[in-house]
Each structure stands twice: as C-alpha cells, then as structure tokens.
Amino acid sequence: MKLILFDIDGTLIDSGGAGVRSLNLAFKKVFSIENAFKGISMAGKTDSQIIKECLQKHGLSENGEFGTVIEAYLYHLRIEINNNKKHVKPGIYDILNSLSQTKNVSTGLLTGNIEKGARIKLEPFRLNEFFPTGAFGSDHEDRNQLLPIAVKRFTNLYKTGIDIKKCMVIGDTPRDVECAHIYGAISIGVATGPYSIEELIEAGADYVVQNFSKPYDFLETIFNLI
C-alpha cells in the first residue's frame, strides 16, 4: 500500500483565521491576555509547540495550564470555524475523490493540529471521510516524529506493510518537506500557504506546484512519483 499524507492548514483548507483567533481567545479566557500570539510564527509548527512558545513568551508555566488552554482552544475553535472566509483549496475534492478510488493507495493526515482540532477544521468541508487516521500534533510536539506514527497506524488499520520511503507528504511549508525527507520519504510542496515555490524548492521538496487548480495534472505527478 502507498500512503499519501496531507497537511491541513494552507494545504487542504484555509480556516479563515479560525485557528489563530481560537488560540488568542483561549489565552484571553485562561490568562486574561489579549492577542497573546502576536509575533509568534506558526507555519508548519505543532499546536503543542506553538502553545508552549506562547506560554514561555508570557512567562507562564506549562504545568497544570496546558490542558486548560487546549480545552479553551477547542471550545472556541468549534465556534470560530463557522466563518464566511473559510474555504477548501481549489482542486482538493477532485484529488481526494480520485485517490479514494485508486487501488493500493490510502490518504491520511500529517498535521501539527491536535487531532480533535484537525477534525473540527475539516468537518465543515466533509473532508474527514477521506482520512481514516494519520499523525497529529497531539501525538508529538516535534513534527519530525510524526511520519512513523502515521505509518504504524495505517499498518495496524489495514494489516499490511507500508514502506516509509515510499510514503508521500504533501504540505505548504519547509517543515512539511523536512518531516518527510528525514525518513527518505517523498515530499511535495504546494505554494498555497505562506511560502513561495522558490522557498519550497530551496527547502528540498521533490516536486513543487503553485496550487491544485489542475487536479488531474497533479494526480499524474503523484502517480509518477510513487
């Protein structure tokens, strides 16, 4: 079986800023801090990493507060995801529908989002059905540890061997590229997030596209690489 893993934010969808707003609202609720995440770079990082950076920035302890922040974040995310700026990236439905009908190929998630947050973000677009499992920011703070977790979950799910070097990670940041390449896996960069084609090429992606607006050309590329 060939495993194709997708990042979420900037790759599959744009949440309309729901994630950032929910994090800020969580810190406001728990610590009475306004715009707590201002100045913190989030692209490609795990939720755990981002939250811990913000706690450190404001001189706050992780002990006893991390779980409270997560609960507040999820509460607000369920509300904030219902905004009129959220959208799925063009071509995604065509790509996922085609892959779902392809023999010996499975699609999963490899994302910095904690799993509950990931599912909340995907639910309005009915995308959860395409991703039976994956690896999430709630599995490990370090994104570079996530690919083996995803491979193990799919191996257990389908009771079949998966070669990690033949897995493919699709994402919009250099961190998506890195988390694939350290295991010899294939990386596809897509410039639908904060990074340009040139930056993703420089990061070492095996293939880079501007967007998914030509889904069947993109699918041909996938099949040629795997």
BALUM-380958 format. One line per field, with one value per residue: residue number from 1; residue in three letters; x, y, z of N, C-alpha, C in turn. Coordinates in pm, 1 decimal, always signed. Layout:
// residues N
k: NUM,...
r: Ala,...
n_c1: X,...
n_c2: Y,...
n_c3: Z,...
ca_c1: X,...
ca_c2: Y,...
ca_c3: Z,...
c_c1: X,...
c_c2: Y,...
c_c3: Z,...
***
This chain:
// residues 226
k: 1,2,3,4,5,6,7,8,9,10,11,12,13,14,15,16,17,18,19,20,21,22,23,24,25,26,27,28,29,30,31,32,33,34,35,36,37,38,39,40,41,42,43,44,45,46,47,48,49,50,51,52,53,54,55,56,57,58,59,60,61,62,63,64,65,66,67,68,69,70,71,72,73,74,75,76,77,78,79,80,81,82,83,84,85,86,87,88,89,90,91,92,93,94,95,96,97,98,99,100,101,102,103,104,105,106,107,108,109,110,111,112,113,114,115,116,117,118,119,120,121,122,123,124,125,126,127,128,129,130,131,132,133,134,135,136,137,138,139,140,141,142,143,144,145,146,147,148,149,150,151,152,153,154,155,156,157,158,159,160,161,162,163,164,165,166,167,168,169,170,171,172,173,174,175,176,177,178,179,180,181,182,183,184,185,186,187,188,189,190,191,192,193,194,195,196,197,198,199,200,201,202,203,204,205,206,207,208,209,210,211,212,213,214,215,216,217,218,219,220,221,222,223,224,225,226
r: Met,Lys,Leu,Ile,Leu,Phe,Asp,Ile,Asp,Gly,Thr,Leu,Ile,Asp,Ser,Gly,Gly,Ala,Gly,Val,Arg,Ser,Leu,Asn,Leu,Ala,Phe,Lys,Lys,Val,Phe,Ser,Ile,Glu,Asn,Ala,Phe,Lys,Gly,Ile,Ser,Met,Ala,Gly,Lys,Thr,Asp,Ser,Gln,Ile,Ile,Lys,Glu,Cys,Leu,Gln,Lys,His,Gly,Leu,Ser,Glu,Asn,Gly,Glu,Phe,Gly,Thr,Val,Ile,Glu,Ala,Tyr,Leu,Tyr,His,Leu,Arg,Ile,Glu,Ile,Asn,Asn,Asn,Lys,Lys,His,Val,Lys,Pro,Gly,Ile,Tyr,Asp,Ile,Leu,Asn,Ser,Leu,Ser,Gln,Thr,Lys,Asn,Val,Ser,Thr,Gly,Leu,Leu,Thr,Gly,Asn,Ile,Glu,Lys,Gly,Ala,Arg,Ile,Lys,Leu,Glu,Pro,Phe,Arg,Leu,Asn,Glu,Phe,Phe,Pro,Thr,Gly,Ala,Phe,Gly,Ser,Asp,His,Glu,Asp,Arg,Asn,Gln,Leu,Leu,Pro,Ile,Ala,Val,Lys,Arg,Phe,Thr,Asn,Leu,Tyr,Lys,Thr,Gly,Ile,Asp,Ile,Lys,Lys,Cys,Met,Val,Ile,Gly,Asp,Thr,Pro,Arg,Asp,Val,Glu,Cys,Ala,His,Ile,Tyr,Gly,Ala,Ile,Ser,Ile,Gly,Val,Ala,Thr,Gly,Pro,Tyr,Ser,Ile,Glu,Glu,Leu,Ile,Glu,Ala,Gly,Ala,Asp,Tyr,Val,Val,Gln,Asn,Phe,Ser,Lys,Pro,Tyr,Asp,Phe,Leu,Glu,Thr,Ile,Phe,Asn,Leu,Ile
n_c1: +83.3,+46.4,+106.2,-34.3,+3.9,-149.9,-101.6,-293.2,-377.2,-349.9,-289.3,-488.2,-710.5,-825.1,-876.8,-995.0,-877.2,-953.5,-811.5,-598.5,-745.1,-886.8,-685.6,-588.4,-820.1,-841.5,-619.5,-690.9,-917.5,-814.1,-585.5,-629.7,-501.8,-462.5,-449.6,-238.1,-70.7,+52.3,+314.0,+426.3,+550.2,+374.6,+355.7,+370.9,+438.3,+368.7,+60.9,+108.2,+372.8,+348.8,+175.8,+329.6,+546.3,+417.4,+334.8,+587.9,+674.7,+515.9,+592.4,+476.5,+385.8,+397.4,+298.8,+8.9,-147.4,-149.6,-332.7,-571.1,-562.7,-577.5,-836.9,-990.2,-915.2,-1020.5,-1290.5,-1342.1,-1263.2,-1457.5,-1658.5,-1545.4,-1469.6,-1690.3,-1713.1,-1738.1,-1519.1,-1370.6,-1245.5,-1216.0,-926.0,-893.6,-950.9,-902.5,-1114.7,-1149.9,-899.9,-889.3,-1116.8,-1046.2,-813.9,-925.7,-1049.1,-850.8,-665.4,-475.6,-380.0,-379.7,-512.5,-407.6,-361.2,-105.0,-23.7,+25.1,-179.4,-362.4,-540.0,-824.0,-870.0,-795.3,-995.6,-1220.7,-1168.3,-1180.6,-1435.4,-1656.4,-1620.9,-1663.4,-1447.5,-1331.9,-1401.5,-1225.7,-995.0,-895.8,-716.8,-400.9,-125.6,-70.2,-42.9,-99.5,+9.9,+285.6,+512.3,+712.6,+720.9,+875.0,+870.1,+639.3,+578.8,+654.9,+464.7,+221.5,+256.5,+265.4,+4.6,-154.4,-56.3,-144.1,-418.3,-484.3,-357.9,-125.0,+197.0,+384.5,+604.9,+810.3,+972.9,+844.7,+628.0,+432.3,+441.2,+242.7,+248.9,+258.5,+477.9,+831.2,+877.5,+706.4,+832.2,+1078.1,+999.4,+931.9,+1160.8,+1362.5,+1317.9,+1353.4,+1131.3,+890.1,+845.2,+605.8,+569.2,+343.0,+247.7,+41.7,+20.2,+202.2,+452.5,+664.4,+697.4,+969.5,+1088.9,+1005.0,+1122.8,+1388.9,+1389.0,+1400.7,+1199.1,+1065.4,+900.0,+723.7,+430.6,+225.0,-42.2,-347.0,-507.6,-515.8,-612.2,-596.4,-361.5,-193.6,-248.4,-144.9,+125.3,+164.8,+120.1,+330.0,+544.7,+513.8
n_c2: -120.5,+224.6,+524.9,+839.7,+1144.5,+1430.0,+1769.5,+2012.4,+2303.5,+2564.9,+2387.6,+2174.6,+2325.3,+2663.1,+2805.9,+3045.6,+3199.0,+3090.5,+2923.1,+3078.1,+3286.0,+3137.0,+3037.1,+3278.5,+3364.8,+3160.4,+3203.8,+3451.7,+3385.8,+3206.4,+3331.3,+3601.7,+3755.0,+3962.1,+3911.8,+3721.4,+3565.4,+3726.9,+3801.1,+3549.9,+3296.6,+3058.8,+2879.5,+2555.6,+2446.8,+2241.1,+2235.5,+2201.6,+2286.2,+2555.5,+2659.2,+2618.0,+2785.9,+3030.1,+3034.6,+3046.1,+3290.5,+3469.6,+3426.4,+3214.1,+2909.4,+2571.7,+2366.8,+2226.3,+2409.3,+2371.9,+2175.6,+2304.1,+2525.7,+2396.7,+2285.9,+2521.6,+2630.9,+2440.4,+2468.2,+2732.1,+2703.1,+2539.5,+2720.6,+2939.0,+2828.3,+2841.2,+3051.6,+3299.2,+3316.9,+3091.5,+2823.4,+2550.0,+2437.8,+2499.3,+2227.6,+2022.5,+1844.3,+1697.9,+1572.8,+1416.4,+1254.5,+1106.7,+974.0,+820.6,+623.3,+479.5,+189.2,+24.5,+256.9,+487.6,+766.3,+997.5,+1199.8,+1429.4,+1640.4,+1944.9,+2013.8,+1936.2,+1626.6,+1644.1,+1912.1,+1914.9,+1755.8,+1912.2,+2133.8,+2020.7,+1917.1,+2096.3,+2095.7,+1842.1,+1667.7,+1484.9,+1221.7,+1127.4,+1069.0,+829.9,+800.6,+910.0,+1123.1,+1349.4,+1675.8,+1629.5,+1387.3,+1410.3,+1667.1,+1742.3,+1780.7,+1629.4,+1375.4,+1256.0,+1110.5,+826.3,+751.0,+782.5,+590.1,+354.7,+351.3,+321.7,+80.6,-90.5,-50.3,-146.3,-385.6,-443.3,-418.4,-114.4,+80.2,+317.5,+486.4,+510.4,+656.1,+957.1,+1300.5,+1581.8,+1924.3,+2273.6,+2407.6,+2450.4,+2283.9,+2071.2,+1951.6,+1877.0,+1692.6,+1473.6,+1410.1,+1338.3,+1075.3,+965.1,+976.5,+1084.2,+1421.0,+1666.5,+1996.5,+2266.7,+2581.8,+2720.5,+2833.8,+3026.9,+3022.5,+3057.4,+2913.8,+2911.2,+2913.6,+2668.6,+2494.0,+2550.0,+2446.2,+2182.5,+2019.3,+1741.2,+1780.0,+2062.7,+2259.7,+2534.8,+2551.5,+2355.6,+2374.8,+2246.7,+1962.7,+1702.7,+1696.8,+1720.8,+1481.2,+1300.1,+1356.8,+1271.5,+993.0,+928.3,+971.0,+795.6
n_c3: +0.0,-80.8,+85.5,+121.3,+261.3,+396.2,+486.6,+675.3,+729.6,+503.0,+308.1,+255.5,+335.5,+405.8,+705.3,+750.2,+941.4,+1180.4,+1356.1,+1468.8,+1588.0,+1776.2,+1942.4,+2049.6,+2183.1,+2366.5,+2534.5,+2629.1,+2776.6,+2970.0,+3079.1,+3071.0,+2875.4,+2602.7,+2250.0,+2258.0,+2097.7,+1917.5,+1698.5,+1709.7,+1513.9,+1326.4,+1114.5,+996.2,+1242.7,+1535.8,+1724.2,+1997.5,+2022.8,+1946.5,+2144.1,+2375.0,+2320.5,+2336.1,+2602.8,+2725.1,+2624.4,+2763.9,+3017.8,+3155.6,+3323.2,+3204.1,+3349.1,+3463.8,+3325.4,+3054.1,+2955.0,+3018.7,+2851.7,+2602.0,+2614.8,+2621.3,+2376.5,+2191.0,+2247.8,+2158.2,+1891.5,+1776.1,+1747.5,+1607.0,+1361.3,+1207.0,+997.6,+733.7,+571.2,+552.9,+350.1,+121.5,-49.8,-400.1,-622.2,-443.5,-370.4,-608.4,-628.0,-391.1,-417.9,-643.2,-552.5,-351.8,-491.0,-598.3,-632.6,-379.6,-261.4,+1.3,+179.8,+425.8,+723.4,+807.3,+1033.4,+1219.7,+1382.9,+1679.8,+1721.9,+1769.9,+1709.1,+1439.5,+1326.0,+1378.7,+1217.4,+960.6,+938.3,+852.4,+579.0,+500.8,+482.3,+650.3,+599.0,+409.6,+538.4,+729.6,+940.4,+1080.7,+1167.8,+1436.1,+1595.5,+1858.2,+1904.4,+1912.3,+2003.4,+1829.3,+1494.0,+1322.6,+1421.8,+1344.1,+1103.6,+1121.4,+1313.6,+1178.5,+976.8,+1127.5,+1232.6,+1001.8,+910.3,+1114.5,+1083.0,+824.9,+818.8,+670.5,+510.7,+497.9,+321.6,+447.5,+301.0,+64.4,+115.1,+86.5,+154.4,+160.2,+163.5,+271.5,+374.7,+459.3,+678.5,+639.0,+426.7,+542.3,+743.6,+597.3,+445.1,+627.4,+671.6,+429.7,+271.1,+19.7,-79.3,-148.8,-226.8,-192.3,-299.2,-163.2,+77.2,+317.0,+197.3,-90.0,-424.6,-487.3,-232.9,-132.6,-310.4,-249.9,+4.8,-49.9,-155.0,-336.7,-548.7,-664.8,-666.0,-775.8,-699.9,-656.1,-877.7,-1119.0,-1096.4,-1210.7,-1353.3,-1136.0,-1003.1,-1187.2,-1158.7,-892.7,-921.0,-1086.0,-918.5,-705.0
ca_c1: +0.0,+114.8,+41.2,-21.0,-34.4,-174.5,-111.8,-427.5,-384.8,-271.2,-275.4,-624.0,-809.8,-796.3,-981.2,-1044.2,-817.4,-1019.8,-714.0,-529.3,-842.9,-921.8,-572.2,-589.0,-934.7,-811.7,-529.2,-767.9,-1006.6,-740.4,-484.3,-669.4,-402.1,-514.8,-359.2,-120.2,+14.9,+108.3,+459.2,+470.8,+537.7,+301.7,+354.4,+439.2,+464.6,+258.8,-13.7,+176.3,+491.2,+304.0,+122.0,+441.0,+620.4,+340.8,+345.9,+721.0,+679.2,+447.2,+643.8,+377.7,+428.1,+320.3,+243.4,-127.6,-220.9,-151.5,-459.8,-677.9,-554.7,-627.9,-982.7,-1044.0,-890.4,-1117.5,-1422.1,-1354.3,-1247.8,-1587.9,-1737.6,-1475.8,-1460.8,-1811.4,-1697.3,-1762.3,-1393.4,-1309.5,-1268.2,-1129.6,-841.4,-943.2,-896.0,-885.0,-1217.2,-1119.7,-781.8,-921.6,-1211.0,-971.4,-726.3,-1007.9,-1089.8,-728.7,-628.3,-347.5,-340.8,-462.8,-482.6,-412.8,-321.7,+15.7,-53.4,+60.5,-301.4,-402.7,-636.8,-959.4,-872.1,-791.7,-1128.1,-1311.8,-1141.0,-1217.1,-1576.3,-1748.4,-1596.9,-1686.6,-1321.3,-1287.2,-1427.0,-1113.4,-876.0,-929.8,-624.9,-283.0,-45.6,-117.0,+34.7,-127.3,+91.7,+422.5,+536.7,+807.5,+660.9,+963.3,+843.7,+502.8,+562.1,+649.0,+339.0,+118.6,+281.0,+224.5,-141.8,-210.5,-18.1,-237.7,-553.7,-505.2,-286.8,-36.5,+322.5,+398.5,+744.2,+810.8,+1042.7,+753.9,+520.2,+437.5,+388.1,+205.2,+230.2,+287.4,+587.8,+956.5,+869.1,+643.9,+938.2,+1177.1,+948.0,+932.3,+1295.0,+1449.0,+1292.5,+1368.7,+1000.8,+871.6,+782.6,+550.5,+538.3,+241.4,+263.6,-90.8,+31.2,+287.3,+582.3,+662.6,+754.4,+1115.4,+1126.1,+980.9,+1230.1,+1510.2,+1377.2,+1434.8,+1084.2,+1089.6,+819.6,+651.9,+327.4,+171.4,-169.5,-409.0,-612.7,-518.9,-602.7,-561.4,-217.3,-130.4,-262.2,-47.2,+254.8,+165.9,+134.9,+465.0,+642.0,+500.9
ca_c2: +0.0,+353.4,+616.5,+980.6,+1218.6,+1571.4,+1874.7,+2072.1,+2448.9,+2614.6,+2282.0,+2129.6,+2430.0,+2787.2,+2809.4,+3182.0,+3254.8,+3034.2,+2867.4,+3185.9,+3352.1,+3047.4,+3036.7,+3406.6,+3365.5,+3068.2,+3271.0,+3558.2,+3322.7,+3141.2,+3418.3,+3743.0,+3819.2,+3993.7,+3889.2,+3657.8,+3501.0,+3825.8,+3791.1,+3410.5,+3228.6,+2932.7,+2795.4,+2427.3,+2400.4,+2170.4,+2315.6,+2193.8,+2371.8,+2695.1,+2696.2,+2624.3,+2908.6,+3144.6,+3030.4,+3095.3,+3433.1,+3547.8,+3387.5,+3127.4,+2770.8,+2470.0,+2273.7,+2248.4,+2504.8,+2332.4,+2110.1,+2405.1,+2604.4,+2312.3,+2279.0,+2651.3,+2642.4,+2358.3,+2530.6,+2846.5,+2659.5,+2490.3,+2839.7,+3023.9,+2766.0,+2878.6,+3187.7,+3300.4,+3326.4,+2958.4,+2759.2,+2438.7,+2478.6,+2451.0,+2102.5,+1922.1,+1739.8,+1611.9,+1492.4,+1318.0,+1157.4,+1017.2,+888.9,+726.1,+516.7,+420.5,+66.9,+20.8,+391.0,+540.5,+904.2,+1025.8,+1333.1,+1455.0,+1780.5,+1996.1,+2026.6,+1823.8,+1551.8,+1698.7,+2037.2,+1880.4,+1707.2,+2027.1,+2217.4,+1951.4,+1875.6,+2175.1,+2068.1,+1698.3,+1608.2,+1380.4,+1087.9,+1085.9,+1048.5,+742.1,+824.7,+988.9,+1162.6,+1481.8,+1747.4,+1570.7,+1266.5,+1450.3,+1810.5,+1756.5,+1733.7,+1531.5,+1243.4,+1215.4,+1016.6,+686.4,+728.6,+763.5,+461.4,+248.7,+349.4,+264.6,-61.0,-159.5,-37.3,-227.8,-512.9,-459.8,-345.7,+14.4,+125.2,+459.2,+561.1,+529.0,+745.1,+1092.5,+1405.0,+1699.7,+2036.3,+2407.0,+2472.2,+2373.3,+2181.3,+1954.4,+1889.0,+1817.5,+1577.8,+1361.0,+1377.4,+1274.5,+931.1,+924.3,+977.1,+1180.4,+1546.5,+1758.2,+2127.9,+2342.9,+2722.0,+2774.6,+2890.0,+3145.7,+3006.7,+3060.9,+2799.0,+2917.3,+2876.1,+2525.0,+2428.4,+2565.5,+2355.9,+2048.6,+1938.6,+1661.8,+1840.1,+2179.4,+2318.2,+2661.6,+2520.1,+2232.1,+2414.6,+2145.9,+1842.5,+1578.6,+1707.0,+1692.7,+1337.7,+1232.9,+1374.5,+1181.9,+853.1,+911.4,+973.1,+678.8
ca_c3: +0.0,-83.9,+178.8,+86.1,+381.4,+370.3,+587.7,+670.9,+712.1,+391.7,+207.5,+224.0,+361.2,+477.4,+809.0,+768.4,+1063.2,+1299.1,+1448.7,+1540.5,+1674.5,+1886.8,+2034.5,+2121.6,+2274.1,+2475.9,+2628.8,+2694.1,+2874.0,+3077.8,+3141.2,+3053.6,+2788.9,+2470.0,+2136.2,+2317.7,+1998.3,+1825.5,+1681.4,+1712.5,+1385.5,+1346.5,+994.9,+999.8,+1379.5,+1600.4,+1821.2,+2126.6,+2013.7,+1941.3,+2275.4,+2469.4,+2289.6,+2386.6,+2748.9,+2758.8,+2590.2,+2867.3,+3149.1,+3220.4,+3338.9,+3133.6,+3447.6,+3508.9,+3243.7,+2913.3,+2926.6,+3028.0,+2727.3,+2494.1,+2627.0,+2581.9,+2232.4,+2119.1,+2266.4,+2067.3,+1752.5,+1729.0,+1713.6,+1509.7,+1228.6,+1133.8,+944.8,+588.7,+496.9,+541.0,+221.2,+83.0,-161.2,-529.9,-673.1,-338.0,-378.4,-723.2,-594.1,-287.8,-474.0,-732.3,-472.3,-274.9,-582.6,-653.2,-562.6,-307.7,-217.4,+109.3,+216.9,+568.2,+767.0,+885.4,+1063.9,+1350.9,+1462.9,+1764.3,+1641.6,+1783.2,+1634.5,+1297.2,+1284.5,+1382.0,+1099.9,+836.6,+939.1,+770.0,+437.6,+482.8,+440.5,+742.9,+543.0,+325.9,+620.9,+841.3,+1051.8,+1044.9,+1283.8,+1474.1,+1695.7,+1989.9,+1917.0,+1947.0,+1983.2,+1719.3,+1368.9,+1259.8,+1478.6,+1312.4,+992.5,+1166.5,+1385.1,+1076.0,+910.9,+1220.6,+1243.0,+879.8,+910.0,+1204.7,+1030.8,+705.7,+835.2,+555.7,+523.6,+429.3,+314.9,+482.7,+196.4,-48.4,+157.7,+31.0,+241.6,+82.6,+254.7,+219.3,+445.6,+465.5,+783.0,+577.0,+346.7,+632.6,+817.9,+504.0,+396.4,+727.9,+663.2,+290.7,+205.4,-88.7,-36.2,-248.4,-172.1,-264.4,-258.7,-130.8,+211.5,+330.0,+131.9,-235.5,-494.8,-474.3,-96.2,-116.1,-386.3,-169.5,+119.6,-96.1,-195.1,-457.2,-654.0,-612.2,-751.7,-727.0,-634.9,-705.3,-970.9,-1225.4,-1012.0,-1280.5,-1377.0,-1007.7,-978.5,-1273.5,-1093.0,-777.0,-962.7,-1141.1,-808.5,-616.7
c_c1: +86.6,+34.5,+71.7,-79.9,-42.6,-164.8,-251.6,-423.4,-291.3,-254.7,-412.7,-724.0,-743.8,-910.0,-1039.8,-993.8,-873.6,-920.5,-646.4,-624.8,-873.5,-809.5,-569.3,-703.4,-912.9,-722.3,-599.5,-856.0,-929.5,-650.7,-517.7,-564.3,-463.9,-407.9,-227.5,-22.1,+72.9,+260.6,+512.8,+445.2,+475.5,+317.5,+437.1,+466.6,+345.4,+188.6,+57.0,+296.8,+453.0,+256.2,+234.4,+526.6,+549.4,+344.1,+480.8,+733.5,+621.4,+487.5,+549.8,+427.8,+337.8,+245.3,+102.2,-209.9,-237.4,-285.8,-576.8,-681.5,-612.1,-780.2,-1048.3,-1028.9,-994.4,-1258.6,-1441.1,-1343.6,-1379.6,-1679.0,-1674.3,-1465.8,-1582.4,-1803.8,-1706.3,-1635.2,-1325.5,-1337.5,-1172.1,-1049.8,-895.3,-872.5,-887.8,-989.0,-1189.4,-1003.0,-817.4,-1020.8,-1139.7,-882.4,-805.4,-1052.7,-969.5,-685.1,-490.0,-292.3,-435.2,-417.9,-499.6,-368.9,-185.0,+14.7,-7.3,-59.8,-314.9,-519.8,-778.7,-973.3,-873.6,-929.9,-1231.6,-1293.5,-1189.5,-1366.4,-1667.1,-1735.6,-1622.2,-1560.6,-1275.2,-1302.5,-1310.6,-991.3,-908.0,-840.4,-506.1,-198.6,-67.1,-25.0,+10.6,-50.0,+234.0,+439.7,+624.3,+746.9,+744.7,+945.7,+711.8,+490.0,+561.4,+520.1,+225.4,+133.8,+235.0,+72.8,-205.0,-175.4,-113.2,-379.8,-580.1,-432.6,-198.6,+89.1,+322.9,+544.8,+747.8,+877.4,+955.6,+630.2,+540.4,+372.5,+365.0,+175.7,+282.5,+402.5,+714.8,+954.7,+800.2,+746.3,+1034.0,+1125.3,+934.2,+1074.4,+1384.4,+1427.7,+1307.2,+1238.8,+994.5,+799.8,+731.9,+513.8,+434.0,+240.4,+128.7,-94.1,+125.0,+419.7,+567.0,+716.1,+905.0,+1161.4,+1107.9,+1083.2,+1360.0,+1508.2,+1402.6,+1318.9,+1114.1,+1012.8,+740.6,+550.1,+278.5,+43.9,-224.3,-516.3,-621.0,-504.9,-557.0,-415.5,-141.3,-136.1,-163.3,+93.2,+268.6,+194.5,+272.5,+569.1,+632.7,+503.0
c_c2: +125.2,+451.9,+760.5,+1063.1,+1368.2,+1654.0,+1935.7,+2221.0,+2495.7,+2513.5,+2231.8,+2244.5,+2559.5,+2802.5,+2948.5,+3245.7,+3197.2,+2983.3,+2973.1,+3256.9,+3267.1,+3037.5,+3165.6,+3413.7,+3272.6,+3133.6,+3387.2,+3500.2,+3271.0,+3238.4,+3567.8,+3820.9,+3839.4,+3968.2,+3825.6,+3605.0,+3597.7,+3812.1,+3649.7,+3346.3,+3091.3,+2833.9,+2668.5,+2371.8,+2320.6,+2264.5,+2317.9,+2286.8,+2519.2,+2741.6,+2710.0,+2749.3,+3030.6,+3149.7,+3086.0,+3245.6,+3519.7,+3506.0,+3298.6,+2983.3,+2676.9,+2381.2,+2314.1,+2340.1,+2458.5,+2270.3,+2206.8,+2490.7,+2524.7,+2305.4,+2409.1,+2672.4,+2565.0,+2414.9,+2645.1,+2805.6,+2610.0,+2605.3,+2914.7,+2962.7,+2799.5,+3024.5,+3184.5,+3317.1,+3190.2,+2901.3,+2642.5,+2483.8,+2420.8,+2323.0,+1990.6,+1810.2,+1643.8,+1518.8,+1381.8,+1213.1,+1057.7,+922.9,+784.2,+607.5,+444.9,+301.8,+79.4,+158.3,+433.2,+682.4,+922.1,+1167.6,+1329.3,+1604.8,+1818.8,+2017.8,+1909.2,+1755.6,+1608.9,+1830.1,+2013.1,+1839.5,+1819.3,+2112.8,+2152.8,+1924.0,+1961.4,+2147.0,+1922.2,+1628.4,+1494.2,+1240.0,+1036.9,+1043.0,+961.9,+760.7,+905.8,+1013.3,+1310.9,+1545.5,+1698.3,+1440.9,+1298.5,+1598.4,+1836.0,+1697.5,+1624.3,+1390.5,+1183.7,+1110.1,+870.2,+652.7,+702.5,+627.5,+346.2,+238.5,+287.2,+117.4,-142.7,-159.7,-135.7,-362.2,-543.7,-376.7,-216.7,+56.1,+275.5,+544.0,+584.1,+609.6,+883.2,+1189.1,+1529.4,+1813.7,+2166.0,+2478.6,+2387.8,+2265.3,+2055.4,+1877.4,+1812.6,+1690.5,+1454.8,+1315.6,+1311.3,+1122.9,+879.0,+918.7,+1088.9,+1304.7,+1624.6,+1888.0,+2197.7,+2484.6,+2788.8,+2833.7,+3008.8,+3138.2,+2999.1,+2931.1,+2794.4,+2872.4,+2725.9,+2443.2,+2433.1,+2472.2,+2210.4,+1960.9,+1864.8,+1716.0,+1954.0,+2227.3,+2449.4,+2640.2,+2390.7,+2260.4,+2325.0,+2008.4,+1717.4,+1579.2,+1672.9,+1543.7,+1258.1,+1240.9,+1279.9,+1038.8,+826.2,+901.3,+850.0,+546.9
c_c3: +0.0,+1.6,+140.6,+200.0,+353.2,+498.7,+575.9,+635.7,+601.0,+280.7,+163.2,+231.7,+407.5,+577.6,+829.4,+896.3,+1191.3,+1402.1,+1533.4,+1635.8,+1796.8,+1988.4,+2116.4,+2222.0,+2392.4,+2580.2,+2698.7,+2804.2,+2995.4,+3153.0,+3135.2,+2974.4,+2650.8,+2363.8,+2179.2,+2214.7,+1895.8,+1821.0,+1684.0,+1576.4,+1406.4,+1231.8,+1012.0,+1137.9,+1431.6,+1697.7,+1956.4,+2130.2,+2019.0,+2078.3,+2377.7,+2445.5,+2347.0,+2539.2,+2794.0,+2733.8,+2701.5,+3009.0,+3227.4,+3224.4,+3259.8,+3232.3,+3490.3,+3421.6,+3098.9,+2875.0,+2929.0,+2902.3,+2611.1,+2497.1,+2581.0,+2431.2,+2152.9,+2130.8,+2166.1,+1921.1,+1695.4,+1686.9,+1597.2,+1370.8,+1142.9,+1090.1,+792.7,+506.1,+480.3,+401.7,+202.3,-39.4,-292.3,-573.6,-571.5,-348.1,-493.8,-692.6,-496.4,-337.5,-563.6,-653.9,-395.4,-359.5,-644.6,-568.5,-500.3,-271.2,-104.9,+142.9,+367.0,+596.4,+833.6,+912.0,+1203.7,+1440.5,+1558.5,+1694.1,+1651.0,+1706.1,+1484.7,+1247.9,+1283.9,+1256.9,+970.3,+825.0,+851.3,+620.6,+401.5,+429.3,+531.4,+684.8,+458.8,+407.8,+742.8,+962.7,+1000.9,+1168.1,+1307.1,+1577.5,+1836.4,+2011.2,+1960.1,+1916.8,+1861.5,+1592.2,+1302.4,+1315.1,+1429.3,+1202.5,+1037.3,+1241.7,+1285.8,+1008.3,+1000.0,+1228.5,+1118.7,+865.8,+996.2,+1149.4,+916.8,+709.8,+714.6,+575.0,+442.4,+437.2,+339.1,+374.3,+73.3,-9.1,+96.7,+130.4,+157.3,+179.1,+198.1,+289.6,+438.5,+573.1,+732.2,+493.9,+437.4,+698.5,+729.3,+474.3,+500.1,+731.7,+520.4,+214.2,+101.0,-35.3,-156.9,-177.6,-257.1,-208.7,-234.7,+9.8,+211.4,+255.5,-19.6,-294.4,-474.3,-335.6,-72.5,-194.8,-306.5,-48.3,+81.0,-135.8,-325.5,-576.7,-591.7,-714.6,-690.5,-647.4,-693.9,-810.5,-1094.1,-1158.8,-1085.6,-1326.3,-1249.2,-975.8,-1063.7,-1214.0,-973.1,-819.6,-1023.3,-1029.9,-720.1,-693.2
***
